[in-house]
Amino acid sequence: MYIEREIEQTIDSMLGQGKVVLVTGARQVGKTTVLKQHLGDRFDYVSMENPRDYLLAKEDAALFFESHDLPIIIDEIQRVPELFSPVKWVVDQSGEKGRIVLTGSQTYHLMKGVSESLAGRIRILEMPSLSLRELIGGSQSPRPYIPEKISLASKMSSGNIWNIIHRGSMPELQDQNIDWDSYYSDYVAAYLERDVRDLVNVKDEAKFYSFMVACAARTGQLLNATDIGNTVDVDRKTVKAWLSVLQASNIVRIVEPFWPNVDKRLTKTPKIFFMDTGLVCHLTRWITPEQLRNGAAAGHIFETFVVSEILKSFMNAGKSLRDVWFYRDQKKREIDLLIQEGRILHPVEVKMSATVGRDAVKNFTCLEGLSGYEIGFGHVVCQAPEPYLITKDVQAVPVWCI
């Protein structure tokens, strides 16, 4: 059964703003399915995975466009970079907006073609895997997560949330008949054989796999390239290069620390987060929801889930992820997330517990010394059954409220 996606409305909005719309994202997050489902009755569709269309596009781009009607969806465009210049010519001749939709899953190749040929003509959307909003059926208009006072919330058992965290957010896995471990084994194998080989010259794929496992074991933590390198037995430069591959293929996100230029007391070290907790559990071998919930990594993976959901809300709304930060100063006082809304900073803590008190928000006062910013309403995202106020400006909220 098709699950309605929040990003559909954002795609419609972007079609009215740019001559070309590019929908990118990790493999198997549902880009093709969404575009076919949402635009299929209005748009022609062609995939560069089709050998015939691939050869035609590569050898004779003019004939390729003569053979297909506009508007058109061109899937896996990064396989034929020769098409970027002809796309520019076609949309300039047409003069209409929203006539060509491109998709692809490899940011390196895509962005090179976009920057060289389509600058000023294109709107770019990065599509995540399924969000919790979409999974529980509460999705409406796409909206970035901004902490605000919540009065009512649908209830969900904590057991269910751990099943979702462990299962992961890939659309295909929502079919309970699909074996979880086999799916991710195939996913990782395909990723290593296709994306990694295309993006970087990795002579030892087993070592890159070990690198992925090392990163997964550190999700939700400060990024320490030296530590990862020592674990995998590669140098820091290699870690940085390989990490850029995980970022380019949308497997991980790096969340930067909030660091206004005027305050050098704050850390500059970013945090690493995987976008799919099911993949984290597979790589680190938490093979059941019960093992995960009671295991040593539960806190970091719960935080990873919450952060990824917040990032998804921004992506689905087509908003910048640069408004999502975390806070850490030289005294090691931390705030898990800062959501920036103009000059307002909304503090967010993530706790696994079902009950949280004032101690959970003690570091929020660190923000009072930041000149030029206001402190907005804050949240503690936790496993509480329903929202409740901790202070007049901070509320504990269930994870499924975000």
Secondary structure, 3 states (H helix, E strand, C coil): CCCCCCHHHHHHHHHCCCCEEEEECCCCCCHHHHHHHHHCCCCEEEECCCHHHHHHHHHCHHHHHHCCCCCEEEECHHHCHHHHHHHHHHHHHHCCCCCEEEEECCHHHHHHHHHHHHCCCEEEEECCCCCHHHHCCCCCCCCCCCCCCCCCCCCCCHHHHHHHHHHCCCHHHHCCCCCHHHHHHHHHHHHHHHHHHHHCCCCCHHHHHHHHHHHHCCCCEECCHHHHHHHHCCCHHHHHHHHHHHHHCCCEEEECECCCCCCCCECCCCEEEECCHHHHHHHHCCCCHHHHHHCCCHHHHHHHHHHHHHHHHHHHCCCCHHHEEEEEECCCCEEEEEEEECCEEEEEEECCCCCCCHHHHHHHHHHHHCCCCEECCEEEEECCCCCEEEECCEEEEEHHHC
